[in-house]
Amino acid sequence: MRTAEEVVNEIHSALGDGDKQGLRNTAALLEALQAWPVCPVIHVAGTNGKGSVCAMLSSVLTAAGYKVGLYTSPFLQTYRERIRINGIPISDVQLEQYGNRTLDAAEKLKQDWNYHCTPFELGTALAFHTFRRERADIIVSETGMGGRLDPTNAVPEPAVCAITAIGMDHMQYLGNTLREIAGEKAGIIKPGVPVVCYPPEETEVRNVLKQKARQSEAPLIIPEKGQIRIREINARYTIADFRTARRQYDGLKISLPGEHQTLNALVALCILDELEKQGIRIPEEAVASGLGNTFWPGRLEWCGNILMDGAHNAQGIAAFRRYVDEQLEGRKKVLLTGVLKEKLSEEMLSGLASVSDTAVTVTPDSPRAMEAEELAGLLRGKGMDARTAKNLEEGLEKARDLAGKDGLVLATGSLYFIGAMRSALGLKP
């Protein structure tokens, strides 16, 4: 019997190359574990914002009285964060119990059929096995990357699909153009299943989504910014009115800060519309309570005078910069950042350099990390006063000293980095 730690280590060390042409491995694992969902599943893909939309849905549906399974990735501090029930990460006992069953089933598939599962295939099967055994009423499932060949796409008939903002990320796997990436994300669209999409700014993305929905005869819902009226926006929350096809919501508080979260909230509200059409009752007070109390760690999260955001691509950094420009104008700011090498496009670098005049760089704890000195050199090339730190603790101390008593430390660039930040600050998962 493996311990919880041993379960996680074995998942991470899996050397399988996965099923490159389809979803065979995940489907076989779900079948072996009898883990096919017997409750409604909401399947969410996208480049940015999908975690926030999933967190909002989980919070609202929990407030409505349902037992909600939430599967997301990556984790910030502990693997258990990836699998939540009513917003709470599963326990070590649950991870140990269901993890052992999942790994044993995978080993049997390897012996019997020569199926070699990847870490993400194992994690997906573990999540759905957990939700089945814990008798979830509804599952909110986030893709890991892409959509068409993502292990979460093995579930054949979700209740609703959703696609959040699409941008340039994971190009080595999904394609080098927005059109190609959108095509991979649109791969989650199923015949006859309603799909709600974040309003794309790019015509090519919109056309891809429309074409795939039309081919699948899937009802397509693309809400627009005009369905939102912002009443109040500040650094901590937003209050806005929302209009969907079924409801008018007045004065909803969105606890996740940033104007971009109002569009994510609108996507979540349209998904709730589709669930209600299928007989899932969601009282208005549950919507207000759920959106007003959504917490998603590491996404514009404040800890004293430190702001942490897991933005890790050009689109995410652009949203972070808009928030800083609009809500933190006039405050002294110091950027504390660490990035993964393959993520740092020229556009992302320019975005980071425009956040403040001063930066402290660190090397995230990842084999894919860019060295602090290299990042500092690139930022200096953009005109920043950039210093390096040997480790996160030193970087945090330097950034605080530079910011001074009344200044702000802005930490962003990588989810790995933000996870380490939360641990360094003593924040629980």
KAKAKA-V480062 format. One record per residue. N is the residue number from 0. RES is the residue in three letters. PSI is psi in radians with two decimals (999 if undefined). D_FIRST is the distance of its C-alpha to the first C-alpha in Angstrom with 1 decimal. Layout:
# KAKAKA-V480062
n:N res:RES psi:PSI d_first:D_FIRST
n:N res:RES psi:PSI d_first:D_FIRST
This chain:
# KAKAKA-V480062
n:0 res:MET psi:2.04 d_first:0.0
n:1 res:ARG psi:2.56 d_first:3.8
n:2 res:THR psi:2.97 d_first:6.6
n:3 res:ALA psi:-0.74 d_first:9.5
n:4 res:GLU psi:-0.70 d_first:11.4
n:5 res:GLU psi:-0.61 d_first:9.3
n:6 res:VAL psi:-0.87 d_first:9.3
n:7 res:VAL psi:-0.76 d_first:13.1
n:8 res:ASN psi:-0.70 d_first:13.7
n:9 res:GLU psi:-0.65 d_first:12.4
n:10 res:ILE psi:-0.84 d_first:14.6
n:11 res:HIS psi:-0.49 d_first:17.4
n:12 res:SER psi:0.04 d_first:17.4
n:13 res:ALA psi:2.31 d_first:17.6
n:14 res:LEU psi:0.18 d_first:20.9
n:15 res:GLY psi:2.57 d_first:21.9
n:16 res:ASP psi:0.05 d_first:25.5
n:17 res:GLY psi:-3.13 d_first:25.1
n:18 res:ASP psi:1.74 d_first:27.6
n:19 res:LYS psi:-0.37 d_first:30.8
n:20 res:GLN psi:0.00 d_first:33.1
n:21 res:GLY psi:-2.68 d_first:31.4
n:22 res:LEU psi:0.46 d_first:28.3
n:23 res:ARG psi:-0.87 d_first:27.0
n:24 res:ASN psi:-0.83 d_first:23.5
n:25 res:THR psi:-0.77 d_first:22.9
n:26 res:ALA psi:-0.71 d_first:24.7
n:27 res:ALA psi:-0.69 d_first:22.7
n:28 res:LEU psi:-0.78 d_first:19.3
n:29 res:LEU psi:-0.67 d_first:20.9
n:30 res:GLU psi:-0.79 d_first:22.2
n:31 res:ALA psi:-0.60 d_first:18.9
n:32 res:LEU psi:-0.06 d_first:17.2
n:33 res:GLN psi:0.84 d_first:20.5
n:34 res:ALA psi:0.20 d_first:20.6
n:35 res:TRP psi:2.33 d_first:24.4
n:36 res:PRO psi:2.47 d_first:25.9
n:37 res:VAL psi:0.26 d_first:28.2
n:38 res:CYS psi:2.93 d_first:29.8
n:39 res:PRO psi:2.46 d_first:32.2
n:40 res:VAL psi:2.31 d_first:30.9
n:41 res:ILE psi:2.11 d_first:32.9
n:42 res:HIS psi:2.13 d_first:32.4
n:43 res:VAL psi:2.19 d_first:33.8
n:44 res:ALA psi:3.09 d_first:34.7
n:45 res:GLY psi:2.88 d_first:37.0
n:46 res:THR psi:-0.84 d_first:37.5
n:47 res:ASN psi:2.55 d_first:38.0
n:48 res:GLY psi:-0.19 d_first:37.6
n:49 res:LYS psi:-0.63 d_first:35.0
n:50 res:GLY psi:-0.70 d_first:32.5
n:51 res:SER psi:-0.77 d_first:35.3
n:52 res:VAL psi:-0.75 d_first:36.3
n:53 res:CYS psi:-0.73 d_first:32.7
n:54 res:ALA psi:-0.71 d_first:32.5
n:55 res:MET psi:-0.81 d_first:35.9
n:56 res:LEU psi:-0.78 d_first:35.0
n:57 res:SER psi:-0.75 d_first:31.8
n:58 res:SER psi:-0.78 d_first:33.9
n:59 res:VAL psi:-0.82 d_first:36.8
n:60 res:LEU psi:-0.58 d_first:34.8
n:61 res:THR psi:-0.76 d_first:32.8
n:62 res:ALA psi:-0.48 d_first:36.2
n:63 res:ALA psi:-0.04 d_first:37.4
n:64 res:GLY psi:0.12 d_first:34.8
n:65 res:TYR psi:2.69 d_first:32.3
n:66 res:LYS psi:1.97 d_first:28.5
n:67 res:VAL psi:2.15 d_first:28.1
n:68 res:GLY psi:2.26 d_first:25.1
n:69 res:LEU psi:2.12 d_first:25.9
n:70 res:TYR psi:2.06 d_first:24.4
n:71 res:THR psi:2.97 d_first:25.9
n:72 res:SER psi:2.77 d_first:25.6
n:73 res:PRO psi:-3.10 d_first:25.6
n:74 res:PHE psi:2.80 d_first:24.2
n:75 res:LEU psi:-0.81 d_first:26.2
n:76 res:GLN psi:-0.58 d_first:24.0
n:77 res:THR psi:2.51 d_first:20.4
n:78 res:TYR psi:-0.53 d_first:18.5
n:79 res:ARG psi:-0.40 d_first:18.2
n:80 res:GLU psi:-0.48 d_first:22.0
n:81 res:ARG psi:-0.40 d_first:21.9
n:82 res:ILE psi:1.89 d_first:20.6
n:83 res:ARG psi:2.62 d_first:22.8
n:84 res:ILE psi:2.11 d_first:23.9
n:85 res:ASN psi:0.73 d_first:27.5
n:86 res:GLY psi:-0.12 d_first:27.5
n:87 res:ILE psi:2.23 d_first:24.6
n:88 res:PRO psi:2.54 d_first:21.5
n:89 res:ILE psi:2.78 d_first:18.3
n:90 res:SER psi:2.91 d_first:16.4
n:91 res:ASP psi:-0.63 d_first:13.3
n:92 res:VAL psi:-0.79 d_first:11.8
n:93 res:GLN psi:-0.74 d_first:13.0
n:94 res:LEU psi:-0.72 d_first:11.9
n:95 res:GLU psi:-0.83 d_first:8.2
n:96 res:GLN psi:-0.95 d_first:8.8
n:97 res:TYR psi:-0.48 d_first:11.1
n:98 res:GLY psi:-0.72 d_first:9.9
n:99 res:ASN psi:-0.76 d_first:6.9
n:100 res:ARG psi:-0.73 d_first:9.7
n:101 res:THR psi:-0.80 d_first:12.1
n:102 res:LEU psi:-0.64 d_first:10.7
n:103 res:ASP psi:-0.72 d_first:10.1
n:104 res:ALA psi:-0.69 d_first:13.7
n:105 res:ALA psi:-0.67 d_first:15.0
n:106 res:GLU psi:-0.68 d_first:14.0
n:107 res:LYS psi:-0.68 d_first:15.8
n:108 res:LEU psi:-0.63 d_first:18.7
n:109 res:LYS psi:-0.76 d_first:19.0
n:110 res:GLN psi:-0.73 d_first:19.2
n:111 res:ASP psi:-0.67 d_first:21.5
n:112 res:TRP psi:0.00 d_first:23.7
n:113 res:ASN psi:0.59 d_first:23.2
n:114 res:TYR psi:2.16 d_first:22.4
n:115 res:HIS psi:1.90 d_first:21.1
n:116 res:CYS psi:2.54 d_first:20.0
n:117 res:THR psi:2.89 d_first:21.0
n:118 res:PRO psi:-0.68 d_first:19.3
n:119 res:PHE psi:-0.59 d_first:21.5
n:120 res:GLU psi:-0.73 d_first:21.0
n:121 res:LEU psi:-0.76 d_first:17.2
n:122 res:GLY psi:-0.69 d_first:18.1
n:123 res:THR psi:-0.79 d_first:20.7
n:124 res:ALA psi:-0.70 d_first:18.6
n:125 res:LEU psi:-0.76 d_first:15.9
n:126 res:ALA psi:-0.86 d_first:18.9
n:127 res:PHE psi:-0.55 d_first:20.6
n:128 res:HIS psi:-0.77 d_first:17.6
n:129 res:THR psi:-0.83 d_first:17.3
n:130 res:PHE psi:-0.63 d_first:21.0
n:131 res:ARG psi:-0.80 d_first:21.2
n:132 res:ARG psi:-0.57 d_first:18.7
n:133 res:GLU psi:0.05 d_first:20.4
n:134 res:ARG psi:0.94 d_first:23.7
n:135 res:ALA psi:2.54 d_first:25.5
n:136 res:ASP psi:-0.59 d_first:29.3
n:137 res:ILE psi:2.52 d_first:29.9
n:138 res:ILE psi:2.32 d_first:27.9
n:139 res:VAL psi:2.02 d_first:29.4
n:140 res:SER psi:2.15 d_first:28.1
n:141 res:GLU psi:2.35 d_first:29.3
n:142 res:THR psi:2.68 d_first:29.6
n:143 res:GLY psi:-0.77 d_first:28.2
n:144 res:MET psi:2.35 d_first:31.2
n:145 res:GLY psi:-2.22 d_first:34.1
n:146 res:GLY psi:-0.95 d_first:33.7
n:147 res:ARG psi:-0.82 d_first:34.7
n:148 res:LEU psi:0.22 d_first:31.8
n:149 res:ASP psi:2.41 d_first:29.3
n:150 res:PRO psi:-0.54 d_first:26.0
n:151 res:THR psi:-0.33 d_first:26.9
n:152 res:ASN psi:0.00 d_first:30.0
n:153 res:ALA psi:-0.39 d_first:28.2
n:154 res:VAL psi:2.04 d_first:28.9
n:155 res:PRO psi:-0.54 d_first:32.2
n:156 res:GLU psi:1.31 d_first:34.1
n:157 res:PRO psi:2.81 d_first:33.6
n:158 res:ALA psi:-0.70 d_first:36.0
n:159 res:VAL psi:2.50 d_first:37.4
n:160 res:CYS psi:2.69 d_first:37.1
n:161 res:ALA psi:2.54 d_first:38.2
n:162 res:ILE psi:2.07 d_first:39.1
n:163 res:THR psi:-2.87 d_first:39.8
n:164 res:ALA psi:2.39 d_first:41.9
n:165 res:ILE psi:2.28 d_first:41.9
n:166 res:GLY psi:-3.01 d_first:42.6
n:167 res:MET psi:1.96 d_first:42.2
n:168 res:ASP psi:2.67 d_first:38.6
n:169 res:HIS psi:0.67 d_first:36.2
n:170 res:MET psi:-0.51 d_first:39.3
n:171 res:GLN psi:-0.31 d_first:37.8
n:172 res:TYR psi:-0.58 d_first:35.7
n:173 res:LEU psi:-0.23 d_first:37.8
n:174 res:GLY psi:2.83 d_first:41.4
n:175 res:ASN psi:0.07 d_first:44.2
n:176 res:THR psi:2.74 d_first:46.1
n:177 res:LEU psi:-0.62 d_first:45.6
n:178 res:ARG psi:-0.78 d_first:46.6
n:179 res:GLU psi:-0.77 d_first:43.8
n:180 res:ILE psi:-0.76 d_first:41.2
n:181 res:ALA psi:-0.65 d_first:42.4
n:182 res:GLY psi:-0.69 d_first:42.2
n:183 res:GLU psi:-0.76 d_first:38.5
n:184 res:LYS psi:-0.71 d_first:37.9
n:185 res:ALA psi:-0.16 d_first:40.1
n:186 res:GLY psi:-0.19 d_first:37.8
n:187 res:ILE psi:-0.21 d_first:35.9
n:188 res:ILE psi:2.27 d_first:39.1
n:189 res:LYS psi:2.68 d_first:38.8
n:190 res:PRO psi:2.15 d_first:41.7
n:191 res:GLY psi:-0.08 d_first:43.2
n:192 res:VAL psi:2.18 d_first:40.6
n:193 res:PRO psi:2.47 d_first:42.3
n:194 res:VAL psi:2.21 d_first:41.6
n:195 res:VAL psi:2.24 d_first:42.5
n:196 res:CYS psi:2.37 d_first:43.3
n:197 res:TYR psi:2.37 d_first:44.1
n:198 res:PRO psi:1.91 d_first:47.8
n:199 res:PRO psi:2.45 d_first:48.0
n:200 res:GLU psi:-0.50 d_first:50.9
n:201 res:GLU psi:2.25 d_first:51.1
n:202 res:THR psi:-0.67 d_first:53.0
n:203 res:GLU psi:-0.64 d_first:51.1
n:204 res:VAL psi:-0.80 d_first:47.7
n:205 res:ARG psi:-0.74 d_first:49.3
n:206 res:ASN psi:-0.69 d_first:50.8
n:207 res:VAL psi:-0.79 d_first:47.5
n:208 res:LEU psi:-0.75 d_first:45.9
n:209 res:LYS psi:-0.75 d_first:48.9
n:210 res:GLN psi:-0.79 d_first:49.1
n:211 res:LYS psi:-0.72 d_first:45.4
n:212 res:ALA psi:-0.71 d_first:45.7
n:213 res:ARG psi:-0.77 d_first:49.0
n:214 res:GLN psi:-0.60 d_first:47.6
n:215 res:SER psi:-0.02 d_first:44.7
n:216 res:GLU psi:0.76 d_first:47.1
n:217 res:ALA psi:2.20 d_first:44.8
n:218 res:PRO psi:2.21 d_first:46.6
n:219 res:LEU psi:2.20 d_first:46.7
n:220 res:ILE psi:2.00 d_first:47.0
n:221 res:ILE psi:1.68 d_first:48.0
n:222 res:PRO psi:2.85 d_first:49.1
n:223 res:GLU psi:2.83 d_first:51.5
n:224 res:LYS psi:-0.49 d_first:52.2
n:225 res:GLY psi:-0.21 d_first:55.3
n:226 res:GLN psi:0.09 d_first:53.1
n:227 res:ILE psi:2.36 d_first:52.2
n:228 res:ARG psi:1.97 d_first:54.6
n:229 res:ILE psi:2.20 d_first:53.4
n:230 res:ARG psi:-0.73 d_first:55.0
n:231 res:GLU psi:2.38 d_first:53.4
n:232 res:ILE psi:2.31 d_first:51.2
n:233 res:ASN psi:-3.00 d_first:50.2
n:234 res:ALA psi:-0.25 d_first:47.6
n:235 res:ARG psi:-0.49 d_first:45.1
n:236 res:TYR psi:3.03 d_first:45.5
n:237 res:THR psi:2.50 d_first:47.8
n:238 res:ILE psi:2.23 d_first:49.7
n:239 res:ALA psi:2.80 d_first:50.9
n:240 res:ASP psi:2.50 d_first:52.2
n:241 res:PHE psi:2.49 d_first:50.5
n:242 res:ARG psi:2.17 d_first:52.0
n:243 res:THR psi:-3.11 d_first:49.9
n:244 res:ALA psi:-0.47 d_first:51.2
n:245 res:ARG psi:-0.40 d_first:50.4
n:246 res:ARG psi:2.72 d_first:50.7
n:247 res:GLN psi:2.14 d_first:52.5
n:248 res:TYR psi:2.15 d_first:50.5
n:249 res:ASP psi:2.27 d_first:52.6
n:250 res:GLY psi:0.64 d_first:51.6
n:251 res:LEU psi:2.34 d_first:47.8
n:252 res:LYS psi:2.21 d_first:46.1
n:253 res:ILE psi:1.92 d_first:43.6
n:254 res:SER psi:-0.41 d_first:41.5
n:255 res:LEU psi:2.06 d_first:40.2
n:256 res:PRO psi:2.79 d_first:43.2
n:257 res:GLY psi:2.39 d_first:45.3
n:258 res:GLU psi:-0.55 d_first:47.7
n:259 res:HIS psi:-0.42 d_first:45.4
n:260 res:GLN psi:-0.32 d_first:43.0
n:261 res:THR psi:-0.63 d_first:45.8
n:262 res:LEU psi:-0.67 d_first:45.6
n:263 res:ASN psi:-0.68 d_first:41.8
n:264 res:ALA psi:-0.68 d_first:42.5
n:265 res:LEU psi:-0.71 d_first:45.1
n:266 res:VAL psi:-0.80 d_first:42.6
n:267 res:ALA psi:-0.73 d_first:40.2
n:268 res:LEU psi:-0.67 d_first:43.1
n:269 res:CYS psi:-0.59 d_first:44.1
n:270 res:ILE psi:-0.74 d_first:40.5
n:271 res:LEU psi:-0.64 d_first:40.8
n:272 res:ASP psi:-0.84 d_first:44.2
n:273 res:GLU psi:-0.63 d_first:42.6
n:274 res:LEU psi:-0.70 d_first:39.9
n:275 res:GLU psi:-0.62 d_first:42.8
n:276 res:LYS psi:-0.47 d_first:44.6
n:277 res:GLN psi:0.21 d_first:41.7
n:278 res:GLY psi:0.14 d_first:41.9
n:279 res:ILE psi:1.96 d_first:39.4
n:280 res:ARG psi:2.24 d_first:41.3
n:281 res:ILE psi:1.68 d_first:41.1
n:282 res:PRO psi:2.62 d_first:43.7
n:283 res:GLU psi:-0.62 d_first:45.7
n:284 res:GLU psi:-0.52 d_first:44.7
n:285 res:ALA psi:-0.63 d_first:41.0
n:286 res:VAL psi:-0.84 d_first:42.0
n:287 res:ALA psi:-0.79 d_first:43.9
n:288 res:SER psi:-0.78 d_first:41.1
n:289 res:GLY psi:-0.83 d_first:38.3
n:290 res:LEU psi:-0.55 d_first:40.3
n:291 res:GLY psi:-0.24 d_first:41.6
n:292 res:ASN psi:0.23 d_first:38.2
n:293 res:THR psi:2.32 d_first:36.1
n:294 res:PHE psi:2.22 d_first:34.2
n:295 res:TRP psi:1.75 d_first:32.8
n:296 res:PRO psi:2.50 d_first:31.8
n:297 res:GLY psi:0.19 d_first:33.5
n:298 res:ARG psi:1.79 d_first:36.2
n:299 res:LEU psi:0.92 d_first:39.5
n:300 res:GLU psi:2.27 d_first:37.7
n:301 res:TRP psi:2.45 d_first:39.9
n:302 res:CYS psi:1.67 d_first:39.0
n:303 res:GLY psi:-2.17 d_first:42.3
n:304 res:ASN psi:0.32 d_first:44.5
n:305 res:ILE psi:2.23 d_first:41.7
n:306 res:LEU psi:2.18 d_first:41.1
n:307 res:MET psi:2.34 d_first:37.9
n:308 res:ASP psi:2.33 d_first:37.7
n:309 res:GLY psi:0.31 d_first:35.2
n:310 res:ALA psi:2.29 d_first:38.0
n:311 res:HIS psi:0.30 d_first:37.3
n:312 res:ASN psi:3.04 d_first:39.9
n:313 res:ALA psi:-0.75 d_first:43.7
n:314 res:GLN psi:-0.74 d_first:43.6
n:315 res:GLY psi:-0.74 d_first:41.3
n:316 res:ILE psi:-0.62 d_first:43.3
n:317 res:ALA psi:-0.74 d_first:46.5
n:318 res:ALA psi:-0.70 d_first:45.3
n:319 res:PHE psi:-0.78 d_first:44.3
n:320 res:ARG psi:-0.72 d_first:47.7
n:321 res:ARG psi:-0.77 d_first:49.5
n:322 res:TYR psi:-0.81 d_first:47.8
n:323 res:VAL psi:-0.80 d_first:48.7
n:324 res:ASP psi:-0.71 d_first:52.3
n:325 res:GLU psi:-0.61 d_first:52.8
n:326 res:GLN psi:-0.32 d_first:51.1
n:327 res:LEU psi:0.39 d_first:51.3
n:328 res:GLU psi:2.41 d_first:54.8
n:329 res:GLY psi:-0.17 d_first:56.7
n:330 res:ARG psi:2.52 d_first:53.7
n:331 res:LYS psi:2.30 d_first:53.1
n:332 res:LYS psi:2.44 d_first:49.9
n:333 res:VAL psi:2.24 d_first:47.8
n:334 res:LEU psi:2.24 d_first:45.2
n:335 res:LEU psi:2.04 d_first:41.9
n:336 res:THR psi:2.64 d_first:40.2
n:337 res:GLY psi:2.46 d_first:37.7
n:338 res:VAL psi:2.85 d_first:37.2
n:339 res:LEU psi:2.43 d_first:35.4
n:340 res:LYS psi:-0.78 d_first:37.9
n:341 res:GLU psi:-0.23 d_first:37.8
n:342 res:LYS psi:-0.38 d_first:38.3
n:343 res:LEU psi:1.52 d_first:41.5
n:344 res:SER psi:2.91 d_first:44.3
n:345 res:GLU psi:-0.66 d_first:47.9
n:346 res:GLU psi:-0.72 d_first:48.0
n:347 res:MET psi:-0.71 d_first:44.9
n:348 res:LEU psi:-0.78 d_first:46.4
n:349 res:SER psi:-0.67 d_first:49.7
n:350 res:GLY psi:-0.78 d_first:48.0
n:351 res:LEU psi:-0.74 d_first:46.2
n:352 res:ALA psi:-0.35 d_first:49.5
n:353 res:SER psi:-0.05 d_first:51.4
n:354 res:VAL psi:-0.68 d_first:49.1
n:355 res:SER psi:3.13 d_first:50.9
n:356 res:ASP psi:-0.34 d_first:53.1
n:357 res:THR psi:2.45 d_first:50.6
n:358 res:ALA psi:2.63 d_first:47.1
n:359 res:VAL psi:2.22 d_first:44.5
n:360 res:THR psi:2.54 d_first:42.0
n:361 res:VAL psi:2.88 d_first:38.5
n:362 res:THR psi:1.97 d_first:36.1
n:363 res:PRO psi:2.72 d_first:32.9
n:364 res:ASP psi:1.36 d_first:29.5
n:365 res:SER psi:2.46 d_first:29.1
n:366 res:PRO psi:-0.28 d_first:30.0
n:367 res:ARG psi:0.10 d_first:32.3
n:368 res:ALA psi:2.58 d_first:34.2
n:369 res:MET psi:2.39 d_first:37.9
n:370 res:GLU psi:2.51 d_first:39.1
n:371 res:ALA psi:-0.72 d_first:40.8
n:372 res:GLU psi:-0.68 d_first:44.1
n:373 res:GLU psi:-0.78 d_first:44.3
n:374 res:LEU psi:-0.74 d_first:43.8
n:375 res:ALA psi:-0.71 d_first:46.3
n:376 res:GLY psi:-0.72 d_first:48.8
n:377 res:LEU psi:-0.69 d_first:48.5
n:378 res:LEU psi:-0.64 d_first:49.0
n:379 res:ARG psi:-0.62 d_first:52.0
n:380 res:GLY psi:-0.34 d_first:53.4
n:381 res:LYS psi:0.12 d_first:53.4
n:382 res:GLY psi:0.11 d_first:55.4
n:383 res:MET psi:2.67 d_first:52.7
n:384 res:ASP psi:1.70 d_first:52.7
n:385 res:ALA psi:2.24 d_first:49.1
n:386 res:ARG psi:2.81 d_first:47.5
n:387 res:THR psi:2.80 d_first:44.3
n:388 res:ALA psi:2.57 d_first:41.6
n:389 res:LYS psi:-0.54 d_first:39.3
n:390 res:ASN psi:3.07 d_first:36.3
n:391 res:LEU psi:-0.75 d_first:35.7
n:392 res:GLU psi:-0.77 d_first:36.6
n:393 res:GLU psi:-0.69 d_first:39.9
n:394 res:GLY psi:-0.74 d_first:40.5
n:395 res:LEU psi:-0.73 d_first:40.1
n:396 res:GLU psi:-0.77 d_first:42.5
n:397 res:LYS psi:-0.78 d_first:45.0
n:398 res:ALA psi:-0.72 d_first:44.9
n:399 res:ARG psi:-0.74 d_first:45.5
n:400 res:ASP psi:-0.75 d_first:48.3
n:401 res:LEU psi:-0.62 d_first:50.0
n:402 res:ALA psi:-0.57 d_first:49.6
n:403 res:GLY psi:3.13 d_first:51.2
n:404 res:LYS psi:-0.69 d_first:51.1
n:405 res:ASP psi:0.03 d_first:52.1
n:406 res:GLY psi:3.11 d_first:50.5
n:407 res:LEU psi:2.50 d_first:47.3
n:408 res:VAL psi:2.14 d_first:44.4
n:409 res:LEU psi:1.89 d_first:43.3
n:410 res:ALA psi:2.15 d_first:39.8
n:411 res:THR psi:3.03 d_first:39.0
n:412 res:GLY psi:-0.46 d_first:38.3
n:413 res:SER psi:2.46 d_first:34.5
n:414 res:LEU psi:-0.59 d_first:31.5
n:415 res:TYR psi:-0.80 d_first:29.6
n:416 res:PHE psi:-0.76 d_first:32.5
n:417 res:ILE psi:-0.63 d_first:32.6
n:418 res:GLY psi:-0.78 d_first:28.9
n:419 res:ALA psi:-0.63 d_first:29.6
n:420 res:MET psi:-0.81 d_first:32.8
n:421 res:ARG psi:-0.72 d_first:31.2
n:422 res:SER psi:-0.73 d_first:28.8
n:423 res:ALA psi:-0.53 d_first:31.9
n:424 res:LEU psi:0.00 d_first:33.7
n:425 res:GLY psi:0.37 d_first:31.1
n:426 res:LEU psi:2.42 d_first:30.5
n:427 res:LYS psi:2.67 d_first:27.4
n:428 res:PRO psi:999 d_first:25.6
